[in-house]
Amino acid sequence: MAVATHSAGRPVPGLSYTQDGKLVSDEQICEWIMEFLAGEGASYGYRKLTVLLRSRHGLRINKKKVYRLCKRMDVLRPQRQLKIKYPKRLANNRVITDSNQLWETDIKYGWLHGEQRFFFLMSIIDVFDRVIIAYHIGLTCESRHLVQITQEALMKRQLFDKVNKPVIRSDNGPQFISH
């Protein structure tokens, strides 16, 4: 026994209108789409095909209808895959019981009205006691500045030669990996 499928929404009318109000069947539209794909629109997707149908044949047609027709004819191009440029990972949830176990870097910026430019404040904060250990204020904020204030923080807390150094965490991933 076959189960009848029920599709939601109104039924497909099977025709469209031109700007003049004339009726055009879906078969004719499919024929035009195939002509475009055989010629200049070989690499076009359904959105560009919609623009071509509107401009060349004066159709009042929606991109969703062109998508449905292309899908029915099995001429849709494969969808492009987005490439993740860096690994997205969640930070480890840590239990902090003492100072110098976890440090956090933070970047803030402001506007210098007189000079018409931005300034940056990068700081290293001890998560346990919420003290700013080292900071950098300047017109640029680069990785070399982070290295410099990390060395300053290690010297201030006398951890430069120790084995158990603090973990440094940052919420500023996009700033640190940008090109």
C-alpha positions as CSV (number, residue, x, y, z in Angstrom):
1,M,0.0,0.0,0.0
2,A,1.5,3.3,-1.1
3,V,1.5,6.2,1.3
4,A,0.4,9.5,-0.2
5,T,2.7,12.4,0.5
6,H,1.3,15.8,1.2
7,S,3.2,18.9,0.3
8,A,2.5,22.1,2.2
9,G,1.7,25.3,0.6
10,R,-0.3,26.2,-2.5
11,P,0.1,24.1,-5.7
12,V,2.7,25.1,-8.3
13,P,0.8,27.1,-11.0
14,G,3.0,25.9,-13.9
15,L,3.2,29.3,-15.5
16,S,4.6,32.8,-15.1
17,Y,3.8,36.3,-16.4
18,T,5.9,38.7,-18.5
19,Q,6.0,42.5,-17.8
20,D,3.2,42.9,-20.4
21,G,1.0,40.5,-18.5
22,K,1.3,37.6,-21.1
23,L,1.4,34.0,-19.8
24,V,4.5,31.9,-20.2
25,S,4.5,28.2,-19.4
26,D,7.2,26.6,-17.1
27,E,8.2,24.4,-20.1
28,Q,9.1,27.5,-22.1
29,I,11.1,28.9,-19.1
30,C,12.9,25.6,-18.8
31,E,13.8,25.8,-22.5
32,W,15.2,29.3,-22.0
33,I,17.2,28.2,-19.0
34,M,18.7,25.3,-21.0
35,E,19.6,27.7,-23.8
36,F,21.4,30.0,-21.3
37,L,23.2,27.1,-19.8
38,A,24.3,25.8,-23.2
39,G,25.7,29.2,-24.1
40,E,26.9,32.2,-22.1
41,G,25.4,31.1,-18.8
42,A,27.3,27.8,-18.5
43,S,28.7,28.7,-15.1
44,Y,25.7,30.6,-13.8
45,G,23.7,29.7,-10.8
46,Y,20.0,30.1,-10.3
47,R,20.2,33.8,-9.2
48,K,22.1,34.9,-12.3
49,L,19.7,32.9,-14.4
50,T,16.8,34.8,-12.8
51,V,18.4,38.1,-13.7
52,L,18.9,36.9,-17.3
53,L,15.3,35.7,-17.6
54,R,14.0,39.1,-16.3
55,S,16.2,41.2,-18.6
56,R,16.1,39.1,-21.8
57,H,12.5,37.8,-21.7
58,G,10.9,40.4,-19.5
59,L,9.6,37.8,-17.0
60,R,8.2,38.5,-13.6
61,I,9.9,35.6,-11.9
62,N,11.2,34.9,-8.5
63,K,14.7,33.3,-7.8
64,K,12.9,30.6,-5.8
65,K,10.9,29.5,-8.8
66,V,14.1,29.4,-11.0
67,Y,15.7,27.3,-8.3
68,R,12.8,24.9,-8.3
69,L,12.9,24.6,-12.1
70,C,16.6,24.1,-12.1
71,K,16.3,21.5,-9.4
72,R,13.6,19.7,-11.4
73,M,15.8,19.7,-14.5
74,D,18.8,18.6,-12.4
75,V,21.0,21.4,-13.6
76,L,21.9,23.0,-10.3
77,R,25.6,23.5,-9.7
78,P,27.2,22.0,-6.6
79,Q,27.2,24.3,-3.7
80,R,30.6,25.6,-2.7
81,Q,32.1,24.5,0.5
82,L,33.3,27.1,2.9
83,K,36.9,26.7,4.1
84,I,37.6,27.2,7.8
85,K,40.7,29.3,8.0
86,Y,41.7,28.4,11.5
87,P,40.8,25.7,14.1
88,K,37.9,26.8,16.3
89,R,38.2,25.3,19.7
90,L,36.7,26.1,23.1
91,A,39.0,27.1,25.9
92,N,39.6,24.5,28.7
93,N,37.6,25.1,31.8
94,R,40.2,25.5,34.6
95,V,39.9,25.7,38.4
96,I,42.2,28.5,39.6
97,T,43.3,28.2,43.2
98,D,46.3,30.6,43.3
99,S,47.9,33.5,41.6
100,N,50.2,32.9,38.5
101,Q,48.2,29.9,37.2
102,L,46.2,31.6,34.4
103,W,46.8,34.9,32.7
104,E,44.6,36.5,30.2
105,T,45.4,39.0,27.5
106,D,43.0,41.7,26.7
107,I,43.0,44.3,23.9
108,K,41.1,47.6,24.1
109,Y,41.2,50.6,21.8
110,G,40.2,54.2,21.9
111,W,40.1,57.3,19.7
112,L,42.6,60.1,19.9
113,H,40.5,63.1,18.9
114,G,43.3,65.5,18.4
115,E,45.3,63.1,16.2
116,Q,42.3,61.6,14.4
117,R,43.5,58.0,15.0
118,F,43.1,55.0,17.2
119,F,45.3,53.9,20.1
120,F,45.5,50.4,21.6
121,L,45.9,49.1,25.1
122,M,47.0,45.5,25.4
123,S,47.3,44.1,28.9
124,I,48.1,40.8,30.7
125,I,45.8,40.2,33.6
126,D,46.2,37.6,36.4
127,V,42.8,35.8,36.5
128,F,43.0,34.9,40.2
129,D,43.6,38.3,41.7
130,R,42.5,40.4,38.7
131,V,45.7,42.5,38.7
132,I,47.2,44.0,35.5
133,I,50.7,42.6,35.4
134,A,52.0,44.2,32.2
135,Y,50.6,46.4,29.5
136,H,51.4,48.1,26.2
137,I,49.9,51.4,25.0
138,G,50.6,52.5,21.5
139,L,49.3,53.4,18.0
140,T,49.8,49.8,16.9
141,C,49.2,46.4,18.5
142,E,51.2,43.6,17.1
143,S,52.5,40.2,18.1
144,R,55.9,41.6,19.0
145,H,54.2,43.8,21.6
146,L,52.5,40.8,23.1
147,V,55.9,39.0,23.3
148,Q,57.4,42.0,25.0
149,I,54.8,42.4,27.7
150,T,54.8,38.6,28.3
151,Q,58.5,38.8,29.0
152,E,57.9,41.8,31.3
153,A,55.2,40.0,33.2
154,L,57.4,36.9,33.7
155,M,60.1,39.1,35.1
156,K,57.8,41.1,37.4
157,R,56.4,37.9,38.9
158,Q,59.8,36.2,38.9
159,L,58.7,33.3,36.8
160,F,61.2,33.6,34.0
161,D,63.3,30.6,35.1
162,K,60.6,28.5,36.7
163,V,59.2,25.3,35.3
164,N,55.5,25.9,36.1
165,K,54.7,29.0,34.1
166,P,51.2,30.3,33.9
167,V,48.8,29.4,31.0
168,I,48.1,32.5,28.9
169,R,44.6,32.7,27.5
170,S,43.0,35.2,25.1
171,D,39.6,36.0,23.6
172,N,41.2,38.0,20.8
173,G,41.8,35.1,18.4
174,P,40.8,37.1,15.2
175,Q,43.2,39.9,16.0
176,F,46.1,37.5,16.6
177,I,45.6,35.5,13.4
178,S,44.6,38.2,10.9
179,H,46.9,38.7,7.9
